Amino acid sequence: MEPTNNQQIILVSNFPSNTSAEELTIHFQRTKNGGGDVESVRLIGEGRALVIFEEKEGNIFFYTNKI
């Protein structure tokens, strides 16, 4: 999966395994969490997901927050 010129993909890990893609979408869309418009979330393993944003909104190098 390659981002288009306007998309950004981040790897999210170490969250509870019972967290749904919908919960991650809501979390990363909230402005108080530094979020943006989420195109999709792909759960790729236990406690791991790819979050695909519709547009690049800066650079996320390291993000830590309790979900």
N, C-alpha and C positions, 0 to 999 in steps of 0.2 A: 504494500500500500504506500503510494507516494502522494504527498500533499500536492494540490495544485498550487499555483503561484500565490493564491489568496488564502490558502488554508494553513493551519498549524496543527500538528499532532503531538500530543504529549503522552508519555507513559505514566500511569498512576499505579502505585503499588502499596502493599501493606495496609489495605483497608479490610474490614471484616468480610469474610467470604459470603455472608448472607446479604451483602449490599447489592441492590439491583442497578441495572443500567439507568433506569429512570431516576433513582436517587442520586447517582453520580451526575447525570445531566442537570438536575435541579441545582446541585451543589456548585457545579462549575459555571452555571449561568448567572448566579447571584453576583451582583456587583460588589457586595461587601467581601466576597472571596476573591476579588480580582477577575471575575469571570467575564465571559463574552457569549456570543451566540454559538451554541453547540450544535453541530450538524448531526453527529452520532457518537455513540459510545459502544465499543466492542469489548466485551469481557473475554479475556484471553487466557485465563487461568485463575486459580484460587487467589483472590486478593490482588488481581492485576487486571488493568484495562487500558485501552487506548481511547483517549478523548480527542475527537476531531472537531476543531473549531471551524466555523464558516469563514472567518477572516483572521489574518494575523493581526494581533493587537499587542505588539511588543514582543519581547523575548522572555520565555519562562525557562530559567535554568534549573532552579530548584524550588520546589513548593512543598511546604509542610503544613498540614492542618489536620485536625481530627474531623473525620466525616461522621 
